[in-house]
Amino acid sequence: MSEFRGFIAVEIPICENLLAFHTKLENLHLKMKLVDLKNIHITLKFLGETKIEHIDEIEKIIKNAVQNIQPFSIQLKGTGVFPNSNYIKVVWIGISESSLLSTIAASIDNQLTPLGYKKEKRPFSPHLTIGRIKYLNRKHDLLAVLDSYKDNLFSNVCIDHILLKKSTLTPKGPIYETIREIKL
C-alpha cells in the first residue's frame, strides 16, 4: 500500500445528549445514513489519496500548526443542514467557541499545499456530520427534530490532540484508523 485515504481530525467523545439526538434521528426511519457514533469527528482537512511517504511531513505540519496552542474547549451546540433546508444532504451538529479550530485548520491547509494537497475553496465550517441523505422522505419530521435541538448545548469538549486518520471504505461504512496522534 503506497497510498491511503486520509484526513486530519479531532475525535469527539459520545455524550448523553449526542446519543439521544442520534437515537431520535434513527427512530424517524428516514432514508439517511447515520454516522456510526464511534466515527464522530470534526474534520480539519480531508486529504484524499495520501502517500505513505508524506506521513512524517504531515505530522510535522500538524505539530507546527499547534505548536503554541494549549488544550482548549469547544461547545457542541445547535443543529443544521447542508446545503439548506430546501435541499438537505447533510445533518450536522454545530461547533461554537471554534476560533482555535479554524486557526489550526487554516495553518494545516496552507502548509499542505507544497506537498500537492489542494487548498480548500470553501471557508472552514466546523461541524459534526451526523447523517447523510440520499433521498429525503418525511422532511417535515426531520425539520421538527432539528428545530427542537437547534439551540441545544450537547456538551463541552476539551481538544487536546489532533489525529491523522486513515479511512477504509466498506459496504457497511468507513473504518477509521489512527495513523498519528499529535498532542497539544
Secondary structure by P-SEA (a helix, b strand, c coil): ccccbbbbbccccccaaaaaaaaaaaaccccccccccccccccccccccccccaaaaaaaaaaaaacccccccccbbbbbbccccccccbbbbbbcccaaaaaaaaaaaaaacccccccccccccccccccccccccaaaaaaaaaaaacccccbbbbbccccbbbbbbccccbbbbbcccccc
